[in-house]
Amino acid sequence: MKTLIKGGFVIDPKSGKNGLLDIIIDKGKITEIGNDLEFTTGDIVDVTGKYIIPGLVDAHCHLREPGFEYKEDIETGTQSAAVGGFTSIACMPNTNPVIDNESVVKNIINRAKQDGFVNVYPIGAITKGQAGEELSEIGELKFAGAVAISDDGKPVKKASIMKKALQYASMFDITVISHCEDLDLVEDGFMNEGYQSTIMGLKGIPSAAEEVMVARDLILAEYTNAPIHIAHVSTELSVDLVRNAKKRGVKVTCETCPHYFVLTEEACEGFNTLAKVNPPLRTGKDVNAIIEGLRDGTIDIIATDHAPHHIDEKNVEFAAAANGMVGFETALPLAITYLLKSNVLTLEQIVEKMCINPSRILGLNKGSLEVGKAADITIIDIDEDVTVDVNKFKSKSKNSPFDGYKLKGAVYYTIVNGKFVVREKVLL
């Protein structure tokens, strides 16, 4: 059935379409965009007062399947993504088995076609088993359907292995995503090293544990003249290092996550394990630097790092708790509340960082509203009040420190390949 979306304000910096426009969808694709479009039969959806943006694209999430389905699986993870306004997501390889070969990549793609509510793109491992010793078959991963390679969850400890990964990946035109963490500096730390860790009596993780690896990988990217993407940037110096590398012409892009521009290490007070993430929450100075990096374009992407964990893995002492928080269903309201409503970014810039740039960096034909392209569309009300309630999350896991937060921005419709998966805020 044809669908007419009318009355909404279109925001799409890539195609340059901005304003009150109608959109017609037919056979899964956008067929017309314009004013007062003729429409005789089909589904008419009036979205007056709302914004029509390209479907959100998440370049960094964890679906936990295969191997850890008790935390999340492809079905529940993609339901959570859809409710959050995401139409395409890229899932990290730290599964069991690790996504380091053709069969696991194809299995995830097939499972997502069968059970998924949104488009799912696997990210392959840089090294076999994420052991850091031997490169995965990068070409095999690419041709099987992987959109990037990363050992996320673990750093690539050996510089020689990372150098070879950059060289091979550039031959196959596939993005390398680096998890920057020097484990020798992390030692047995549990949260950011500083005043908060001291008063809590916990071993800290120095910001240098991230920064020295960011510096190393930027040097390697410059030396090999190969592109690199730095995951979950969290410190002031990391932002400065990327900013300066870009000025030198290094082919670097980077991302941050909502928790790094909203929360500080103080969220860990009371040994709150829901605020335990990797890299850890940092200081107010770091948060300000992340916000400035988003503002000046140093940080290209806002990703979720959606990391579901079972309650039993969080309801333990801080030192034993798993790192990570769920993020699909809070990412857009946090961006609207803390960036748009605070005049840090315009809605156009949020679309760039949550739709256009992730699509470009991962080589996806997504992130824009153009005639002839798949109808991946998100429709939002940026002024509607939203109170976070983890018990209503579609994710299997509820590990979010944002429970009870009063935010702005509601997702009303999520359309994937022309099919409504969320309609009037209800998952279909």
C-alpha positions, -999 to 999 in steps of 0.1 A, spaced: 0 0 0 11 35 -8 16 59 22 15 96 23 32 114 51 19 149 53 22 180 74 56 174 89 88 195 87 115 177 68 151 180 80 178 164 57 211 183 53 224 157 29 197 161 2 192 198 12 155 192 18 142 214 46 107 226 52 71 216 52 70 188 27 50 157 19 65 123 13 50 94 -6 62 59 0 55 30 -24 70 -5 -24 94 3 3 109 33 -13 104 71 -13 88 79 -46 80 116 -42 89 145 -19 72 178 -24 45 203 -15 8 193 -15 13 160 -33 -16 144 -51 -27 112 -33 -58 92 -41 -56 58 -24 -35 45 4 -25 53 40 -24 90 49 -4 98 80 -8 134 93 23 144 113 16 181 116 38 198 142 64 170 140 98 167 124 106 141 97 142 130 97 162 102 81 160 70 101 187 71 128 219 50 122 238 36 151 275 28 143 282 11 176 259 -13 196 259 -48 211 231 -72 203 247 -101 223 236 -127 198 251 -153 194 261 -165 228 247 -141 253 210 -141 245 201 -139 282 212 -102 280 197 -94 246 191 -110 212 185 -97 177 148 -95 181 147 -76 214 176 -54 205 161 -43 172 128 -37 189 146 -14 213 164 3 185 131 8 166 114 24 196 144 47 199 141 59 163 169 38 148 164 21 114 199 8 109 224 -4 135 259 -19 134 266 -46 160 300 -53 176 317 -86 173 323 -95 210 298 -124 209 303 -161 214 315 -172 189 332 -140 180 322 -124 146 355 -132 130 345 -154 100 321 -155 71 296 -180 87 290 -159 118 285 -127 97 260 -144 75 242 -160 104 236 -126 120 224 -111 87 200 -140 82 188 -139 117 182 -101 114 162 -107 82 141 -132 100 136 -116 134 149 -81 132 127 -49 132 155 -27 117 184 -31 94 213 -49 111 249 -47 99 276 -69 116 310 -55 125 337 -82 122 366 -87 146 401 -72 137 418 -103 152 407 -140 154 388 -146 185 395 -110 195 427 -124 210 449 -97 195 474 -121 180 464 -129 144 444 -108 119 409 -121 109 403 -127 72 394 -91 65 384 -96 29 362 -126 38 344 -105 65 339 -77 40 325 -98 13 303 -117 37 286 -84 47 306 -69 76 306 -31 74 336 -25 96 362 -43 118 368 -38 155 379 -57 185 356 -35 206 355 -45 242 392 -53 239 420 -31 226 444 -43 199 474 -43 222 502 -49 196 509 -19 174 522 -42 147 489 -59 145 470 -26 143 493 -13 116 487 -44 95 449 -41 102 449 -6 89 468 -16 58 447 -46 49 414 -28 57 423 1 35 429 -24 6 393 -37 11 378 -3 18 364 -13 52 365 9 83 387 1 113 370 10 146 395 13 174 387 6 211 414 28 227 425 14 260 460 6 274 453 -23 297 487 -19 314 475 16 325 440 4 334 455 -23 357 427 -32 381 408 1 379 370 3 380 361 39 374 378 72 364 409 79 385 404 111 405 386 127 434 355 106 431 374 73 430 395 84 459 365 92 482 348 60 472 380 40 479 381 24 445 411 18 422 409 43 394 415 42 356 436 71 345 424 91 315 459 84 300 448 47 295 425 60 267 447 88 255 479 70 249 461 45 226 443 73 208 477 89 202 492 55 190 464 48 166 464 83 151 502 79 145 496 46 129 468 59 107 490 88 96 519 65 89 499 41 68 477 68 53 447 47 62 414 57 77 406 50 113 376 56 135 380 61 172 352 46 193 336 61 224 358 91 230 355 103 266 384 126 276 395 162 269 429 152 256 414 125 233 393 152 217 423 175 213 444 147 198 417 139 172 412 176 165 449 182 158 452 150 137 423 162 115 442 195 110 472 175 99 451 156 73 450 123 91 420 102 79 404 100 113 368 101 124 355 95 159 324 91 180 311 97 215 280 85 233 253 104 252 265 93 286 298 111 279 282 145 272 255 141 300 271 123 330 303 127 351 320 103 374 298 117 402 270 94 387 289 65 404 283 79 438 267 54 462 285 27 442 259 30 414 268 1 391 244 14 364 270 42 358 298 18 354 309 19 318 341 14 297 356 39 291 345 52 325 325 84 330 349 113 334 351 148 349 331 179 342 360 193 323 360 162 300 322 165 295 327 201 284 354 191 260 331 164 245 304 190 241 328 214 224 341 186 202 305 179 191 300 216 185 331 222 164 328 190 143 358 172 158 334 144 169 316 131 139 291 106 154 268 102 183 266 64 189 248 45 216 273 18 226 241 0 236 255 -26 261 227 -47 277 235 -67 308 213 -90 330 203 -75 363 225 -101 382 256 -87 364 248 -52 377 233 -60 411 267 -68 427 295 -49 443 309 -22 421 342 -39 414 325 -71 402 298 -53 380 298 -55 343 306 -24 323 280 -8 300 245 6 298 216 2 274 212 32 250 188 28 221 158 42 238 174 72 255 200 84 229 177 107 209 160 123 238 193 129 255 207 145 224 176 167 220 176 177 257 213 183 263 225 194 228 195 208 208 177 225 237 210 237 251 219 254 218 250 232 214 238 217 181 210 224 156 186 196 146 204 195 113 237 188 131 221 161 152 209 145 120 244 147 106 259 130 136 231 104 141 222 97 104 245 110 77 280 106 92 275 70 105 262 60 71 291 76 53 318 61 77 303 26 75 297 28 37 259 24 41 234 38 15 214 52 44 209 84 64 190 106 40 156 112 25 159 109 -13 136 98 -40 144 62 -51 160 53 -18 147 29 8 121 46 30 140 46 63 123 75 82 119 86 118 93 111 129 97 130 161 82 156 184 112 176 198 91 194 224 72 166 240 82 157 276 94 122 281 102 105 314 126 76 312 111 44 326 134 14 322 105 -10 330 90 0 296 121 -6 276 118 -31 248 154 -43 255 157 -74 277 180 -55 299 172 -24 320 207 -13 329 204 25 325 214 53 349 188 75 332 157 59 348 134 87 360 151 114 339 127 140 325 138 147 289 125 162 256 118 144 224 95 116 216 97 91 187 63 88 171 70 68 140 98 46 128 96 34 92 120 7 79 121 0 42 87 15 39 72 -5 67 59 11 99 76 -7 129 66 21 153 33 39 149 20 66 173 48 56 197 36 19 197 59 -9 185 40 -29 158 
